[in-house]
Amino acid sequence: MIQFRIVFIGETMSAETGHKVFEAPKDINVKIWRYMDFTKFVSFLDTQALFFSRSDLLGDPYEGATSHFNKTIWPIIYKNKLMRELMHKTTSHNKWKRQWTFINCWHMNEVESAAMWKLYAQTNEAVTIQSTYSLLHSLLPKNTYVGIVKYINYQTEWLPEGNALYPYVHKRKSFDHEQELRAVITNSPTKTSTDGKSKSFNYIPNPESGRLIPIDIPALVQNIYVAPTSPRWFRQLVKSVIAKYGLSIPISESTIDLKPTF
């Protein structure tokens, strides 16, 4: 059975900065949203942690993949036979690495998104938590990377190479409505040689479904919104559950529920 585990951080530090792969939004105070059903929300409160899913379990088979265009022009770019062989070995390695790369996804927008409610909250018994890029980045631990996702045409556009993490900040254009911000952790297992002088990747399967990364919820979450058309009792339930966890976070009805004027 696939498991997840909590990764405890002994020292509070912000996520990494200056990494060439991970680009911050132009406005570091941009609002970010994470939509979830009530069960996941309670788990978030109970564990006081963000769930980072294995990238190969997110549901997009292109996670961690290069573009078709890259593969098409490799014979032109990499004319050296040894280099071409290396690129094909890298392909095999990257497939394996997907299960050791963990991702936590957010939606960037100044307002709620009706599309995100429909995609990630299948019932009206759901919530979205709202924070900012700046807060998320400052509260995540060292060795976590945070950046915007770029959307490209995998048939005709080049996906940058030279770092194994580039594929994790690129998605197909058909997903550009997600306006995604990602936090990424990669932790591939290694093994030491018998003489103890070198290390290499240990190509073992990952039994985990993801990792829980502890987070300071009061510092992270600025607002909580209940799903559109949710009943009044549900808002009261959310308020009650938050209070039981000793939290004081503003709870609002979805602005999508506002009645039109004529």
N, C-alpha and C positions, 0 to 999 in steps of 0.2 A: 504494500500500500504506500502510495506517495505521501510524504509528510512535509511539513514546513517546520522551521525552527526560528527561535528568537535569537538575534545576534545582539548581545549586550555591548554597549559602548562605555568604556570606563572613563572616558574623558570627553567633555563637550567641546566639539570643534565644528567649524562650518565645512560644507562640502568644498571640493577642490575648485580652484580658480586657475585661469590661464591655460587650460587644456585646449589644444588646437581643434579638437573635434567638437567640443561642447560650447555652443554659442549662447550667450545670455540674450534675452529679449532686449530690444532697444530701450524700453521702459522697464527698469528692474522692479518697479512697484506695480506692474500690471497685475490685475486680479487673475487668480487661477482657481479652478473649480474641480472638485472630485465628486462625481455622482455615484450613488450607491443605494442598494435596497436597505431596509431597516435592519436585517440580520447582519449585514456587513458593517453597518454603522455601529451597532452594539458591540461587535467584535473589535472595531476600532477603539471604542471607549474602554472596553474591558482590557485589551492588551496594551493600550497606550502606545500603539505602534502602527506604522504604515506597512502595508503588505507589498512586497516586491515580488512579482510573479516571475517564474522562469520565462525567458523570452520565447521559448519554443512552445509554451502553453498559453500564450496570449490569444491564439486563434488566427493569427495572420501567418501563413506559410512563408511569407517573404521576410519575416524577422531574421536579421543577421545575414541576409543574402545580398550579393552584389547585383548589379543590373544586367539585363540581357545584353545591353549595348557594350558593357565592359567585356563580357565573355566573347562577343563577336569580334572586337578589335584587338584582343590579346595577341593573336598571331602576328599582327602588324606592329604592335608596340614592343612585344617581347620576342625579338627575332632569335635571341640566343636560346638554344635548346634547353640548357640547364635552367634558365630563367623560366621558361614555359613549364618545365617539370615542377619547379618550385611553386608556381602559381596554382597548379593542379593539386599539389600536396596541401597548400594553404586552404583550398576549397574544402578538403576533407576535414582539416583541423577546425575551420570555421563552423561547419555543421555540428561538430561535437561541442564546440564552445557555446553554442546557443543555450544548452541546458545549464551552463554555469554562468550565464549572464542574467541578472535580475533587474526588472524594470517596474517603476511606479509611475503611472500616467496621470496627467492633469490636463484640463482644457483651459486655454487662455482666452479670456473675453472680459470686457468691462461689464457685461450684463449676463443674466442667465441665458442658456441656450435651449430652445424648445427641442431641437434635434438631439441634444445630449440627453435630455430627459427621456426621450423615446428610445434611445440606443442603450442607455445604461441603467435605466430604472423601469423595469417591465410592468410595475404596478404603481398606483398612486400612494402606496405606503413606502415611500422612499425619501431620501434627503440628498442635498448637496452641501458640502462644506466649502467655504470660500476663504482663500488665503491670498498671498502674493508670492511672486517669484522670490523676492528679497527675503521674506520670512522663511520660506521653505529652504532656500540655499543656506541660510545662516544656522538653521536648526538641524540639518542633516550632518552625519558624522564625516570625518575625513575618509578619503578613499571612495566617496560617493561623487558622482558627476551629474550635473544638471544642465540641460540645454534644450533649445527649441528643436522641433522636428522640421526638416525640410522635405518638400514634396516634389518628386521628379517623375518624368516619364521613363520607366525602366526599359522601354523598347528603344528609345532614341537618345537618352541622356547619360552622361558619364557620372558614375558614383565615385567620389574620391577614394583613393587607395593610399596605402602607406601606414595605415593604422587599423587594427581589427575592430575598432569601435565605430568607424564611420557608418557601417550599415545600420547601426542602432539609432542613428539620428536622421535616417532617411526612410521615407515611405512612398508608396505609389500615390500619384495625384488623385486617385479616386478616394483617398482618405483625407484630402486637404480641409474638409469641413470640420475635422477634429481639432484643428489649431492646437496641436499637442505640445506640451512641455513634458520632458521626461527626466526622471532621476534614475541613474543606472549604477549598478554595482556589478563588477566582474571579479570572479574568484575561482579561477581554474586550478584544480589540484595538481600538485607536482610530486615527484618522487626523487630521492637521492640515489646516486649510483652506488654500487657496492663498495667502491673505494672512498666514498664520501666526498669526492672532489667536484662533482657536478650534479646539476638538477635537470630534470626533463619533465614534460607534461605526463601526468598519470591518466591515461585515457580510460577512466572508469565512468559508469553511468551515475547520474545524480538521482538519489532516492527522494529528494525534496521536491515539493511543488512550488516552493518559494521561501522567502525569508521575511520575518517581521523585524523591522528596524524601529526601536523605541524612539518616540518623538514627544516633545513637550506640547501637548494638545492646547492648553490655554494660550501659549505663545504663538502657536501656528494658526489656529482657527479664529478668523475674525467674525464670521457670520455663518449661520446655518439656515437653510431654506427647506421647507417641506415641499413635496412634489405638487404640481398643479392638480387641482380637483381633489386633493386629499381631504378626508373628512375632519371636522373640528376635533373629534376625539383623538385623531392621530397626532395632531400638533400638540395636544395636551400630554400625550404619551411621550413624545420626544422630549418635551420640557421636563417631565417627571424623571425620565431616565437620565438626562443630563445632570439634574440636581442630585440624583442618587450617587453619581460619580464625583460629586463635589465640584462641579464645573459651573461657571456662569458665563454663558455665551449667548449672544442675541439670537433669537429664533424668529424667523419671519415666514409669512405665507409667500408662495411664489408670486412674483410680479406678473406672471403670465395669467394669473387668475383675475387681474383687474378688469372690471367691466368697461366695455367701450362706451363712448359718448357720441351722440349724434346731433 
